[in-house]
Amino acid sequence: MRFILAAVVSVALSAMSAHTSVAIKDYAFQKPVITVAAGTTVSWTNRDDDPHTVTADDKSFDSKGLGNGDAWTHTFTKPGKYTYHCSAHPFMKGTIIVTEAAKPQ
């Protein structure tokens, strides 16, 4: 019984703390399109020598300048399509597609 309860708690906690990462390298977002469930936190880490930003096209989020090795996170709470770019290098583009969070059964 304890094992089942521990497994249920573990699954619930991992669902609540979903996380994915995107590297910024070679003047590109290395995962230019990702799909995540609502509630997921996305981390971007700059692996280039030049600074970059993660800036929503609709201005709903903005990392400001990220130097080499700097990271920034944003949690996506609402379903939708979020396009973003680097404000210093507008040719760098990415998209986050946020789906409904899984409903508990």
N, CA, C and O atoms as a GROMACS GRO file, in nm:
protein
  420
    1MET      N    1   0.082  -0.119   0.000
    1MET     CA    2   0.000   0.000   0.000
    1MET      C    3   0.087   0.126   0.000
    1MET      O    4   0.056   0.222  -0.070
    2ARG      N    5   0.195   0.127   0.078
    2ARG     CA    6   0.282   0.244   0.081
    2ARG      C    7   0.345   0.269  -0.055
    2ARG      O    8   0.359   0.384  -0.097
    3PHE      N    9   0.382   0.161  -0.125
    3PHE     CA   10   0.443   0.175  -0.256
    3PHE      C   11   0.347   0.242  -0.354
    3PHE      O   12   0.386   0.331  -0.429
    4ILE      N   13   0.221   0.200  -0.352
    4ILE     CA   14   0.122   0.259  -0.442
    4ILE      C   15   0.102   0.406  -0.410
    4ILE      O   16   0.098   0.489  -0.500
    5LEU      N   17   0.090   0.439  -0.284
    5LEU     CA   18   0.073   0.578  -0.243
    5LEU      C   19   0.194   0.661  -0.284
    5LEU      O   20   0.179   0.773  -0.334
    6ALA      N   21   0.313   0.609  -0.263
    6ALA     CA   22   0.435   0.682  -0.302
    6ALA      C   23   0.439   0.704  -0.452
    6ALA      O   24   0.479   0.810  -0.498
    7ALA      N   25   0.398   0.604  -0.529
    7ALA     CA   26   0.398   0.616  -0.674
    7ALA      C   27   0.299   0.724  -0.719
    7ALA      O   28   0.329   0.803  -0.808
    8VAL      N   29   0.180   0.726  -0.657
    8VAL     CA   30   0.079   0.825  -0.691
    8VAL      C   31   0.129   0.965  -0.658
    8VAL      O   32   0.113   1.057  -0.739
    9VAL      N   33   0.190   0.983  -0.542
    9VAL     CA   34   0.244   1.114  -0.503
    9VAL      C   35   0.355   1.155  -0.597
    9VAL      O   36   0.362   1.272  -0.637
   10SER      N   37   0.442   1.062  -0.634
   10SER     CA   38   0.552   1.092  -0.725
   10SER      C   39   0.501   1.138  -0.861
   10SER      O   40   0.551   1.236  -0.916
   11VAL      N   41   0.402   1.069  -0.915
   11VAL     CA   42   0.345   1.106  -1.044
   11VAL      C   43   0.278   1.243  -1.034
   11VAL      O   44   0.294   1.325  -1.125
   12ALA      N   45   0.206   1.269  -0.927
   12ALA     CA   46   0.139   1.397  -0.910
   12ALA      C   47   0.239   1.511  -0.901
   12ALA      O   48   0.220   1.616  -0.962
   13LEU      N   49   0.346   1.491  -0.825
   13LEU     CA   50   0.447   1.596  -0.812
   13LEU      C   51   0.519   1.621  -0.943
   13LEU      O   52   0.546   1.736  -0.977
   14SER      N   53   0.551   1.515  -1.017
   14SER     CA   54   0.620   1.537  -1.144
   14SER      C   55   0.529   1.606  -1.244
   14SER      O   56   0.577   1.684  -1.326
   15ALA      N   57   0.400   1.580  -1.240
   15ALA     CA   58   0.307   1.648  -1.330
   15ALA      C   59   0.298   1.796  -1.295
   15ALA      O   60   0.284   1.881  -1.383
   16MET      N   61   0.306   1.827  -1.165
   16MET     CA   62   0.297   1.966  -1.122
   16MET      C   63   0.425   2.043  -1.154
   16MET      O   64   0.422   2.165  -1.165
   17SER      N   65   0.535   1.973  -1.168
   17SER     CA   66   0.661   2.043  -1.188
   17SER      C   67   0.726   2.006  -1.320
   17SER      O   68   0.847   1.989  -1.328
   18ALA      N   69   0.644   1.995  -1.425
   18ALA     CA   70   0.699   1.962  -1.557
   18ALA      C   71   0.797   2.070  -1.599
   18ALA      O   72   0.776   2.189  -1.574
   19HIS      N   73   0.903   2.026  -1.664
   19HIS     CA   74   1.010   2.118  -1.701
   19HIS      C   75   1.074   2.071  -1.831
   19HIS      O   76   1.088   1.951  -1.855
   20THR      N   77   1.111   2.166  -1.916
   20THR     CA   78   1.188   2.134  -2.036
   20THR      C   79   1.288   2.245  -2.060
   20THR      O   80   1.272   2.357  -2.011
   21SER      N   81   1.393   2.214  -2.135
   21SER     CA   82   1.502   2.310  -2.157
   21SER      C   83   1.525   2.336  -2.304
   21SER      O   84   1.504   2.248  -2.388
   22VAL      N   85   1.568   2.458  -2.334
   22VAL     CA   86   1.605   2.497  -2.470
   22VAL      C   87   1.742   2.563  -2.462
   22VAL      O   88   1.761   2.659  -2.388
   23ALA      N   89   1.837   2.511  -2.538
   23ALA     CA   90   1.969   2.573  -2.547
   23ALA      C   91   1.967   2.681  -2.655
   23ALA      O   92   1.903   2.665  -2.759
   24ILE      N   93   2.037   2.790  -2.628
   24ILE     CA   94   2.059   2.894  -2.728
   24ILE      C   95   2.203   2.876  -2.772
   24ILE      O   96   2.296   2.904  -2.697
   25LYS      N   97   2.220   2.831  -2.896
   25LYS     CA   98   2.354   2.796  -2.944
   25LYS      C   99   2.362   2.820  -3.094
   25LYS      O  100   2.268   2.793  -3.168
   26ASP      N  101   2.478   2.870  -3.138
   26ASP     CA  102   2.500   2.896  -3.279
   26ASP      C  103   2.394   2.990  -3.337
   26ASP      O  104   2.346   2.971  -3.449
   27TYR      N  105   2.358   3.089  -3.258
   27TYR     CA  106   2.259   3.190  -3.298
   27TYR      C  107   2.126   3.128  -3.338
   27TYR      O  108   2.065   3.166  -3.438
   28ALA      N  109   2.083   3.031  -3.258
   28ALA     CA  110   1.954   2.966  -3.283
   28ALA      C  111   1.901   2.907  -3.152
   28ALA      O  112   1.978   2.872  -3.063
   29PHE      N  113   1.769   2.898  -3.142
   29PHE     CA  114   1.705   2.824  -3.034
   29PHE      C  115   1.708   2.678  -3.079
   29PHE      O  116   1.647   2.644  -3.180
   30GLN      N  117   1.780   2.592  -3.006
   30GLN     CA  118   1.807   2.457  -3.052
   30GLN      C  119   1.682   2.368  -3.062
   30GLN      O  120   1.684   2.268  -3.134
   31LYS      N  121   1.577   2.404  -2.994
   31LYS     CA  122   1.446   2.341  -3.013
   31LYS      C  123   1.353   2.454  -3.057
   31LYS      O  124   1.288   2.515  -2.973
   32PRO      N  125   1.347   2.483  -3.186
   32PRO     CA  126   1.270   2.601  -3.229
   32PRO      C  127   1.120   2.589  -3.206
   32PRO      O  128   1.052   2.691  -3.194
   33VAL      N  129   1.068   2.467  -3.201
   33VAL     CA  130   0.925   2.446  -3.172
   33VAL      C  131   0.914   2.335  -3.069
   33VAL      O  132   0.964   2.224  -3.089
   34ILE      N  133   0.848   2.366  -2.958
   34ILE     CA  134   0.822   2.261  -2.859
   34ILE      C  135   0.676   2.268  -2.817
   34ILE      O  136   0.612   2.373  -2.822
   35THR      N  137   0.624   2.153  -2.777
   35THR     CA  138   0.488   2.142  -2.726
   35THR      C  139   0.495   2.097  -2.582
   35THR      O  140   0.560   1.997  -2.550
   36VAL      N  141   0.426   2.169  -2.494
   36VAL     CA  142   0.426   2.139  -2.351
   36VAL      C  143   0.283   2.150  -2.298
   36VAL      O  144   0.197   2.213  -2.359
   37ALA      N  145   0.260   2.088  -2.184
   37ALA     CA  146   0.130   2.101  -2.117
   37ALA      C  147   0.130   2.229  -2.033
   37ALA      O  148   0.234   2.274  -1.985
   38ALA      N  149   0.012   2.287  -2.016
   38ALA     CA  150  -0.002   2.404  -1.929
   38ALA      C  151   0.057   2.371  -1.792
   38ALA      O  152   0.036   2.261  -1.740
   39GLY      N  153   0.128   2.466  -1.734
   39GLY     CA  154   0.194   2.446  -1.606
   39GLY      C  155   0.341   2.409  -1.619
   39GLY      O  156   0.412   2.400  -1.519
   40THR      N  157   0.387   2.388  -1.742
   40THR     CA  158   0.526   2.351  -1.765
   40THR      C  159   0.617   2.473  -1.758
   40THR      O  160   0.582   2.580  -1.808
   41THR      N  161   0.732   2.456  -1.696
   41THR     CA  162   0.834   2.559  -1.693
   41THR      C  163   0.937   2.528  -1.800
   41THR      O  164   0.987   2.416  -1.809
   42VAL      N  165   0.968   2.628  -1.881
   42VAL     CA  166   1.068   2.615  -1.986
   42VAL      C  167   1.189   2.698  -1.945
   42VAL      O  168   1.175   2.813  -1.905
   43SER      N  169   1.307   2.638  -1.955
   43SER     CA  170   1.433   2.708  -1.927
   43SER      C  171   1.512   2.726  -2.055
   43SER      O  172   1.524   2.633  -2.134
   44TRP      N  173   1.565   2.844  -2.075
   44TRP     CA  174   1.654   2.872  -2.187
   44TRP      C  175   1.792   2.901  -2.128
   44TRP      O  176   1.803   2.974  -2.030
   45THR      N  177   1.896   2.846  -2.187
   45THR     CA  178   2.034   2.872  -2.144
   45THR      C  179   2.115   2.916  -2.264
   45THR      O  180   2.117   2.850  -2.368
   46ASN      N  181   2.182   3.030  -2.249
   46ASN     CA  182   2.264   3.084  -2.357
   46ASN      C  183   2.399   3.014  -2.360
   46ASN      O  184   2.475   3.020  -2.263
   47ARG      N  185   2.430   2.949  -2.470
   47ARG     CA  186   2.558   2.881  -2.490
   47ARG      C  187   2.647   2.954  -2.592
   47ARG      O  188   2.752   2.903  -2.631
   48ASP      N  189   2.604   3.073  -2.634
   48ASP     CA  190   2.683   3.154  -2.726
   48ASP      C  191   2.765   3.257  -2.649
   48ASP      O  192   2.734   3.288  -2.534
   49ASP      N  193   2.868   3.309  -2.713
   49ASP     CA  194   2.949   3.415  -2.652
   49ASP      C  195   2.875   3.548  -2.650
   49ASP      O  196   2.896   3.630  -2.560
   50ASP      N  197   2.789   3.572  -2.748
   50ASP     CA  198   2.713   3.697  -2.754
   50ASP      C  199   2.585   3.687  -2.671
   50ASP      O  200   2.529   3.578  -2.657
   51PRO      N  201   2.539   3.800  -2.616
   51PRO     CA  202   2.414   3.797  -2.541
   51PRO      C  203   2.292   3.776  -2.631
   51PRO      O  204   2.292   3.816  -2.748
   52HIS      N  205   2.190   3.713  -2.574
   52HIS     CA  206   2.063   3.690  -2.644
   52HIS      C  207   1.949   3.717  -2.548
   52HIS      O  208   1.969   3.727  -2.427
   53THR      N  209   1.828   3.730  -2.604
   53THR     CA  210   1.707   3.741  -2.521
   53THR      C  211   1.607   3.634  -2.564
   53THR      O  212   1.619   3.574  -2.671
   54VAL      N  213   1.511   3.614  -2.479
   54VAL     CA  214   1.393   3.532  -2.510
   54VAL      C  215   1.276   3.627  -2.493
   54VAL      O  216   1.232   3.654  -2.380
   55THR      N  217   1.225   3.679  -2.603
   55THR     CA  218   1.126   3.786  -2.600
   55THR      C  219   1.001   3.744  -2.676
   55THR      O  220   1.007   3.716  -2.796
   56ALA      N  221   0.888   3.740  -2.607
   56ALA     CA  222   0.762   3.705  -2.672
   56ALA      C  223   0.727   3.809  -2.777
   56ALA      O  224   0.743   3.929  -2.756
   57ASP      N  225   0.678   3.761  -2.891
   57ASP     CA  226   0.637   3.853  -2.997
   57ASP      C  227   0.527   3.948  -2.948
   57ASP      O  228   0.519   4.062  -2.993
   58ASP      N  229   0.442   3.899  -2.856
   58ASP     CA  230   0.334   3.983  -2.803
   58ASP      C  231   0.375   4.056  -2.675
   58ASP      O  232   0.293   4.120  -2.610
   59LYS      N  233   0.505   4.047  -2.640
   59LYS     CA  234   0.564   4.115  -2.523
   59LYS      C  235   0.515   4.059  -2.390
   59LYS      O  236   0.531   4.125  -2.287
   60SER      N  237   0.455   3.940  -2.388
   60SER     CA  238   0.404   3.883  -2.262
   60SER      C  239   0.514   3.828  -2.172
   60SER      O  240   0.491   3.807  -2.053
   61PHE      N  241   0.634   3.805  -2.227
   61PHE     CA  242   0.749   3.768  -2.145
   61PHE      C  243   0.876   3.817  -2.214
   61PHE      O  244   0.881   3.831  -2.336
   62ASP      N  245   0.978   3.842  -2.132
   62ASP     CA  246   1.105   3.891  -2.185
   62ASP      C  247   1.215   3.861  -2.084
   62ASP      O  248   1.207   3.899  -1.968
   63SER      N  249   1.317   3.792  -2.130
   63SER     CA  250   1.427   3.753  -2.042
   63SER      C  251   1.525   3.866  -2.013
   63SER      O  252   1.604   3.857  -1.919
   64LYS      N  253   1.522   3.971  -2.093
   64LYS     CA  254   1.629   4.071  -2.094
   64LYS      C  255   1.755   4.001  -2.144
   64LYS      O  256   1.747   3.887  -2.191
   65GLY      N  257   1.870   4.064  -2.136
   65GLY     CA  258   1.993   4.007  -2.192
   65GLY      C  259   2.047   3.889  -2.113
   65GLY      O  260   2.060   3.896  -1.991
   66LEU      N  261   2.078   3.781  -2.183
   66LEU     CA  262   2.139   3.663  -2.121
   66LEU      C  263   2.281   3.649  -2.175
   66LEU      O  264   2.301   3.632  -2.295
   67GLY      N  265   2.379   3.655  -2.086
   67GLY     CA  266   2.517   3.634  -2.126
   67GLY      C  267   2.548   3.485  -2.136
   67GLY      O  268   2.462   3.402  -2.106
   68ASN      N  269   2.668   3.453  -2.178
   68ASN     CA  270   2.710   3.313  -2.192
   68ASN      C  271   2.694   3.241  -2.057
   68ASN      O  272   2.746   3.286  -1.955
   69GLY      N  273   2.621   3.130  -2.060
   69GLY     CA  274   2.598   3.051  -1.939
   69GLY      C  275   2.477   3.093  -1.858
   69GLY      O  276   2.436   3.021  -1.767
   70ASP      N  277   2.420   3.209  -1.888
   70ASP     CA  278   2.301   3.254  -1.815
   70ASP      C  279   2.179   3.175  -1.857
   70ASP      O  280   2.167   3.132  -1.972
   71ALA      N  281   2.088   3.156  -1.762
   71ALA     CA  282   1.963   3.086  -1.788
   71ALA      C  283   1.846   3.171  -1.743
   71ALA      O  284   1.859   3.258  -1.656
   72TRP      N  285   1.731   3.144  -1.804
   72TRP     CA  286   1.608   3.215  -1.769
   72TRP      C  287   1.492   3.117  -1.784
   72TRP      O  288   1.493   3.034  -1.875
   73THR      N  289   1.393   3.126  -1.696
   73THR     CA  290   1.278   3.034  -1.703
   73THR      C  291   1.148   3.112  -1.711
   73THR      O  292   1.137   3.226  -1.666
   74HIS      N  293   1.050   3.045  -1.769
   74HIS     CA  294   0.914   3.099  -1.775
   74HIS      C  295   0.818   2.981  -1.765
   74HIS      O  296   0.837   2.879  -1.830
   75THR      N  297   0.714   2.997  -1.683
   75THR     CA  298   0.611   2.894  -1.669
   75THR      C  299   0.491   2.933  -1.752
   75THR      O  300   0.436   3.042  -1.738
   76PHE      N  301   0.450   2.842  -1.838
   76PHE     CA  302   0.336   2.864  -1.928
   76PHE      C  303   0.211   2.806  -1.863
   76PHE      O  304   0.199   2.684  -1.848
   77THR      N  305   0.118   2.893  -1.824
   77THR     CA  306   0.001   2.850  -1.748
   77THR      C  307  -0.125   2.837  -1.833
   77THR      O  308  -0.219   2.770  -1.792
   78LYS      N  309  -0.127   2.901  -1.949
   78LYS     CA  310  -0.248   2.899  -2.032
   78LYS      C  311  -0.220   2.835  -2.167
   78LYS      O  312  -0.116   2.862  -2.228
   79PRO      N  313  -0.311   2.750  -2.214
   79PRO     CA  314  -0.294   2.692  -2.348
   79PRO      C  315  -0.289   2.801  -2.455
   79PRO      O  316  -0.354   2.906  -2.443
   80GLY      N  317  -0.212   2.774  -2.558
   80GLY     CA  318  -0.202   2.869  -2.670
   80GLY      C  319  -0.071   2.850  -2.743
   80GLY      O  320   0.008   2.761  -2.712
   81LYS      N  321  -0.050   2.935  -2.841
   81LYS     CA  322   0.072   2.932  -2.920
   81LYS      C  323   0.149   3.060  -2.889
   81LYS      O  324   0.098   3.171  -2.909
   82TYR      N  325   0.271   3.045  -2.841
   82TYR     CA  326   0.353   3.157  -2.800
   82TYR      C  327   0.476   3.163  -2.890
   82TYR      O  328   0.563   3.076  -2.884
   83THR      N  329   0.484   3.265  -2.973
   83THR     CA  330   0.600   3.283  -3.059
   83THR      C  331   0.695   3.382  -2.992
   83THR      O  332   0.653   3.476  -2.925
   84TYR      N  333   0.824   3.359  -3.012
   84TYR     CA  334   0.923   3.445  -2.948
   84TYR      C  335   1.045   3.459  -3.038
   84TYR      O  336   1.059   3.389  -3.138
   85HIS      N  337   1.133   3.551  -3.001
   85HIS     CA  338   1.252   3.580  -3.079
   85HIS      C  339   1.360   3.634  -2.986
   85HIS      O  340   1.336   3.658  -2.867
   86CYS      N  341   1.478   3.654  -3.040
   86CYS     CA  342   1.586   3.725  -2.971
   86CYS      C  343   1.580   3.870  -3.019
   86CYS      O  344   1.589   3.896  -3.139
   87SER      N  345   1.566   3.963  -2.926
   87SER     CA  346   1.552   4.103  -2.968
   87SER      C  347   1.682   4.156  -3.029
   87SER      O  348   1.678   4.251  -3.109
   88ALA      N  349   1.797   4.099  -2.994
   88ALA     CA  350   1.924   4.143  -3.053
   88ALA      C  351   1.948   4.082  -3.191
   88ALA      O  352   2.021   4.138  -3.272
   89HIS      N  353   1.886   3.967  -3.215
   89HIS     CA  354   1.904   3.894  -3.342
   89HIS      C  355   1.766   3.845  -3.388
   89HIS      O  356   1.733   3.729  -3.367
   90PRO      N  357   1.686   3.931  -3.450
   90PRO     CA  358   1.546   3.899  -3.482
   90PRO      C  359   1.526   3.777  -3.572
   90PRO      O  360   1.415   3.726  -3.582
   91PHE      N  361   1.632   3.731  -3.639
   91PHE     CA  362   1.620   3.609  -3.721
   91PHE      C  363   1.611   3.484  -3.634
   91PHE      O  364   1.574   3.378  -3.683
   92MET      N  365   1.644   3.496  -3.505
   92MET     CA  366   1.632   3.383  -3.412
   92MET      C  367   1.488   3.378  -3.363
   92MET      O  368   1.440   3.470  -3.297
   93LYS      N  369   1.419   3.270  -3.397
   93LYS     CA  370   1.277   3.260  -3.364
   93LYS      C  371   1.246   3.123  -3.302
   93LYS      O  372   1.314   3.024  -3.328
   94GLY      N  373   1.142   3.120  -3.219
   94GLY     CA  374   1.096   2.996  -3.159
   94GLY      C  375   0.947   3.001  -3.133
   94GLY      O  376   0.886   3.108  -3.136
   95THR      N  377   0.890   2.885  -3.107
   95THR     CA  378   0.747   2.874  -3.078
   95THR      C  379   0.726   2.774  -2.966
   95THR      O  380   0.782   2.664  -2.967
   96ILE      N  381   0.643   2.811  -2.869
   96ILE     CA  382   0.600   2.720  -2.764
   96ILE      C  383   0.451   2.697  -2.785
   96ILE      O  384   0.373   2.792  -2.788
   97ILE      N  385   0.412   2.572  -2.800
   97ILE     CA  386   0.270   2.535  -2.812
   97ILE      C  387   0.230   2.475  -2.678
   97ILE      O  388   0.285   2.373  -2.636
   98VAL      N  389   0.134   2.538  -2.612
   98VAL     CA  390   0.092   2.495  -2.480
   98VAL      C  391  -0.045   2.430  -2.491
   98VAL      O  392  -0.141   2.493  -2.537
   99THR      N  393  -0.054   2.304  -2.450
   99THR     CA  394  -0.179   2.229  -2.453
   99THR      C  395  -0.243   2.228  -2.313
   99THR      O  396  -0.180   2.268  -2.215
  100GLU      N  397  -0.366   2.183  -2.306
  100GLU     CA  398  -0.433   2.170  -2.177
  100GLU      C  399  -0.353   2.076  -2.087
  100GLU      O  400  -0.296   1.978  -2.134
  101ALA      N  401  -0.350   2.107  -1.960
  101ALA     CA  402  -0.285   2.018  -1.863
  101ALA      C  403  -0.366   1.890  -1.852
  101ALA      O  404  -0.488   1.891  -1.865
  102ALA      N  405  -0.298   1.780  -1.827
  102ALA     CA  406  -0.368   1.653  -1.809
  102ALA      C  407  -0.457   1.661  -1.687
  102ALA      O  408  -0.416   1.713  -1.582
  103LYS      N  409  -0.579   1.611  -1.700
  103LYS     CA  410  -0.674   1.614  -1.589
  103LYS      C  411  -0.657   1.488  -1.503
  103LYS      O  412  -0.643   1.378  -1.557
  104PRO      N  413  -0.658   1.504  -1.370
  104PRO     CA  414  -0.646   1.388  -1.284
  104PRO      C  415  -0.762   1.291  -1.305
  104PRO      O  416  -0.876   1.332  -1.330
  105GLN      N  417  -0.732   1.165  -1.296
  105GLN     CA  418  -0.838   1.064  -1.316
  105GLN      C  419  -0.895   1.019  -1.186
  105GLN      O  420  -0.985   0.935  -1.184
   0.00000   0.00000   0.00000
